[in-house]
Amino acid sequence: MTTTPPTPDWQFRILAEKANGTVPQGAACLVSPRHVLTCAHVVRNAVAPGPAGPGSRVTLDAPRADPAWHSTATVVDGGWWSGDASPWDIAVLVLDARAPAEPAPRGAPWRPGRRIRIVGGPASDAGRWLHGVLRGSGGRYAEFAQLDVDTGAALGVVRGYSGSGVRDEEEDTLLGVVTEQAAEGRVGWMIPLDVIPRIWDPEPGAAPPAVPLDARDERRLLRGLALKVSRLHTVLLPDSRASFALGLDERLRSWVRLDQDAFSFSHRVVEAAHREYGVLEDVLGDLEAREQGSAGMREVWSAAAPLLGRA
């Protein structure tokens, strides 16, 4: 007997590498094909002891959608609120990989008495469900909405539920995200979706954002690009290659050796520039200046276009 697999869920986990291994820090909700929404304090915990804010990078997985999926994500400019202004505890991040689910459907504005459910927590990879009811605005800030966990429930809102989506119990639409708890988890507060600026929405008339490449396509494109780069005079000639390597961003210089063959050298450069530091276009710009418009350089730009979002 075959069973239909469940629809991939739009809630992911944010992870951190700690002394005791990979530790979930909270949840994140997919709100566009490329963007996730979580609490600022979840990001802060994930990147500690480093600073947190726009540009901070975290790792996510998606055991409720695809157990094999992992991605990094970056807090976007204008997508950080951490106690200095409403909505007080929110971070919007852009994913580096294609999401394994469709974005959460947006629910109608919340109202007191609405039945809700939440999944998350640190106790199991795919989360545990809580059910409850929204009571009214209040808590640390007037924009927050109080939720009460059902009387007699075995579980409460504990550490690890932050960033989890608060869902309409019947429609499974997204109403907001969990931010705080009290009374041993019997009471929690959510930040309603309708008080969070929708910075993930494109400007009217703007082209939709490029969909991130999946890992297999990215690997193939990087190898193809490295092959084109390896045929450039700048890389083939030892003196020119040494000069080019010396001019690389110092972070990239540690990735390459001049005694590598041309392809290995090129592959290490483009892989680190694209995947690790996001400076591929700058590296290719330097090659362009050295190649002075060569036919080989035109082939390099063509091979790089999908990686640069220009396909």
C-alpha positions in Angstrom: 0.0 0.0 0.0 1.4 3.4 -1.0 0.7 6.6 0.8 0.7 10.1 -0.5 3.5 12.1 1.2 2.4 15.1 3.1 2.7 18.5 1.6 6.1 20.0 2.4 5.6 22.4 5.3 6.7 26.1 5.1 8.3 26.2 8.6 12.1 25.6 8.8 14.6 25.6 11.7 17.5 27.9 12.4 20.6 26.1 13.6 23.9 27.0 15.3 27.1 25.1 15.7 27.8 25.0 19.5 30.3 23.1 21.6 27.8 20.2 22.0 27.0 20.0 18.3 24.4 21.5 15.9 21.7 23.0 18.1 18.3 24.3 16.9 17.8 27.9 18.0 14.3 28.5 16.8 12.1 28.5 13.7 11.6 30.5 10.6 8.6 30.8 8.3 8.8 31.0 4.5 6.9 34.1 3.4 8.1 34.4 -0.2 9.9 32.0 -2.6 13.2 33.4 -1.2 12.5 35.0 2.2 12.0 33.7 5.7 10.7 35.4 8.7 12.0 34.8 12.3 12.7 36.6 15.6 15.7 38.9 15.8 16.7 37.2 19.1 16.8 33.8 17.3 19.3 35.2 14.8 21.3 36.7 17.7 21.5 33.4 19.5 22.5 31.6 16.3 25.4 33.9 15.5 26.6 34.5 19.1 29.2 35.5 20.2 29.4 37.6 17.0 27.3 40.7 16.3 23.8 40.3 14.9 22.0 42.5 12.4 21.7 43.1 8.6 24.2 40.9 6.9 24.2 38.3 9.6 24.2 34.7 8.1 22.6 31.7 9.6 22.1 28.0 8.6 18.6 26.5 8.2 17.2 23.0 7.7 13.7 21.8 6.9 12.8 18.5 8.5 9.1 19.2 7.9 9.7 19.7 4.2 12.8 17.9 3.1 15.2 16.3 5.7 18.1 16.5 3.2 17.7 20.3 2.6 20.0 22.8 4.2 20.7 26.4 3.3 22.4 29.5 4.5 20.4 32.8 4.7 21.3 36.5 5.2 19.4 39.2 7.2 18.4 41.7 4.5 19.0 45.5 4.7 15.9 47.0 6.3 14.8 43.7 7.7 16.0 43.9 11.3 14.0 45.1 14.3 15.6 44.3 17.7 14.0 46.3 20.5 14.4 49.8 19.1 11.2 50.1 17.1 8.0 48.2 16.1 7.7 45.3 15.4 10.5 44.9 18.1 11.8 41.4 17.5 11.8 40.5 13.8 14.4 39.5 11.2 13.8 39.0 7.5 16.3 36.8 5.7 17.0 35.9 2.1 17.8 32.2 1.3 20.8 31.1 -0.7 19.1 27.9 -1.9 15.8 27.1 -3.5 13.2 26.6 -0.8 11.7 23.0 -0.5 8.1 24.3 0.1 5.6 26.9 -1.0 5.4 30.1 1.1 3.0 30.2 4.0 -0.5 31.4 3.0 -1.3 34.7 4.7 -4.2 34.6 7.1 -6.8 37.3 7.8 -5.9 39.8 10.5 -6.0 38.2 13.9 -8.8 38.7 16.4 -9.3 37.6 20.0 -10.9 34.2 20.4 -9.4 32.8 17.3 -8.3 29.2 17.7 -4.6 28.6 16.7 -2.0 25.9 16.6 1.8 26.0 16.6 4.5 23.5 15.8 8.1 23.6 16.9 10.3 23.2 19.9 13.7 21.5 20.4 12.4 18.1 21.6 11.9 16.5 18.1 13.3 17.4 14.7 9.9 17.8 13.0 8.4 19.6 16.0 5.5 19.1 18.4 2.1 20.7 18.2 0.5 23.1 20.6 -3.1 24.3 20.4 -4.6 27.3 22.0 -6.5 30.6 21.6 -5.6 34.2 21.0 -6.7 36.4 23.9 -5.9 40.0 22.9 -3.1 42.5 22.5 -0.6 42.9 25.3 2.7 41.7 26.8 5.9 43.6 26.4 4.6 45.8 23.6 1.1 46.8 22.6 1.6 45.2 19.1 2.0 41.8 20.6 -0.9 39.3 20.8 -1.3 37.0 23.8 -2.0 33.3 23.2 -3.0 30.8 25.9 -2.1 27.2 25.5 -5.1 24.8 26.0 -5.7 23.8 29.6 -4.4 20.3 30.3 -2.1 20.2 27.4 1.1 18.3 28.0 3.3 20.8 26.3 3.8 24.6 26.6 5.6 27.3 24.7 9.3 26.7 25.6 12.7 27.8 24.3 12.9 26.7 20.7 9.4 27.8 19.7 10.5 31.4 18.9 10.0 32.2 15.3 7.4 29.4 14.9 4.4 30.3 12.9 1.1 30.9 14.7 -1.5 29.3 12.4 -5.2 29.5 12.2 -6.4 26.1 13.5 -8.8 25.4 10.7 -7.2 27.2 7.7 -3.5 26.6 8.5 -2.8 30.2 7.4 0.0 32.2 9.0 -1.1 34.8 11.6 2.2 35.7 13.2 5.3 34.3 14.8 6.0 33.3 18.4 8.3 35.7 20.3 8.0 35.2 24.1 6.5 33.0 26.8 5.5 33.2 30.5 3.8 31.1 33.2 6.0 28.1 32.4 4.9 28.1 28.8 1.2 28.2 29.4 1.1 31.8 28.0 2.9 33.1 24.9 3.0 36.2 22.7 3.1 36.4 19.0 4.1 39.3 16.7 1.2 39.5 14.3 2.0 39.3 10.6 -0.1 42.4 9.9 2.3 44.7 12.0 5.4 43.5 10.2 6.5 45.5 7.1 6.2 43.3 4.1 9.7 44.1 2.8 9.8 40.7 1.0 7.1 41.9 -1.5 8.5 43.2 -4.8 8.0 46.8 -5.7 5.0 47.4 -8.1 6.2 46.6 -11.6 9.5 45.1 -10.4 10.7 41.9 -12.0 10.4 38.9 -9.7 13.6 37.9 -7.9 15.7 35.2 -9.5 14.9 31.7 -8.1 18.1 30.3 -6.4 19.8 27.5 -8.2 19.6 24.1 -6.6 22.9 22.5 -5.5 23.3 20.2 -8.5 22.8 23.0 -11.0 25.2 25.3 -9.0 27.9 22.6 -9.0 27.5 22.1 -12.7 27.6 25.8 -13.5 30.7 26.4 -11.3 32.6 23.6 -13.0 31.6 25.0 -16.4 32.7 28.5 -15.4 36.0 27.2 -14.0 36.7 25.4 -17.3 36.2 28.7 -19.2 38.4 30.6 -16.7 41.2 28.0 -16.9 41.6 28.7 -20.6 42.2 32.4 -20.2 45.8 33.7 -20.8 45.7 35.3 -17.4 45.4 31.8 -15.8 47.5 29.8 -18.3 50.6 32.0 -18.1 52.5 31.5 -14.8 53.5 35.1 -14.3 50.0 36.4 -15.2 48.4 33.9 -12.9 50.7 34.9 -10.0 49.8 38.6 -10.6 46.1 37.8 -10.7 46.3 35.7 -7.5 48.1 38.5 -5.7 45.3 40.9 -6.6 42.6 38.6 -5.2 40.6 39.5 -2.1 42.8 38.3 0.8 40.1 35.8 1.9 40.3 34.1 -1.5 44.1 33.9 -1.6 44.1 31.3 1.2 41.9 29.0 -1.0 44.4 28.7 -3.9 48.0 27.6 -4.7 50.0 28.6 -7.7 51.3 25.1 -8.2 47.8 23.8 -8.9 46.9 23.0 -12.5 44.9 25.7 -14.3 41.5 24.1 -13.9 41.9 23.3 -10.1 43.2 26.8 -9.5 40.2 28.3 -11.4 37.7 26.1 -9.7 38.9 27.0 -6.3 38.8 30.7 -7.1 35.2 30.7 -8.6 33.8 28.3 -6.0 35.1 30.4 -3.0 34.2 33.7 -4.7 30.6 32.5 -5.3 29.7 30.3 -2.4 31.8 31.6 0.5 32.1 35.3 0.0 29.7 36.5 -2.7 32.4 38.3 -4.7 32.3 36.4 -8.0 31.4 39.5 -10.0 34.3 41.4 -8.6 36.7 38.6 -9.4 35.4 38.4 -13.0 35.7 42.2 -13.2 39.4 41.9 -12.4 39.8 39.2 -15.0 38.0 41.4 -17.6 40.5 44.2 -17.0 43.4 41.8 -17.5 42.0 40.1 -20.5 41.0 43.4 -22.2 37.9 42.1 -23.9 39.2 38.8 -25.1 36.9 36.2 -26.8 37.6 33.8 -23.9 36.5 36.5 -21.4 33.2 36.9 -23.3 32.7 33.1 -22.8 33.4 33.5 -19.1 30.8 36.1 -18.7 28.3 34.0 -20.6 29.0 30.9 -18.3 28.7 33.1 -15.2 25.4 34.7 -16.1 23.1 32.1 -14.3 25.3 32.3 -11.2 25.0 36.1 -11.2 21.2 36.0 -11.7 21.4 37.2 -15.3 20.2 34.2 -17.2 
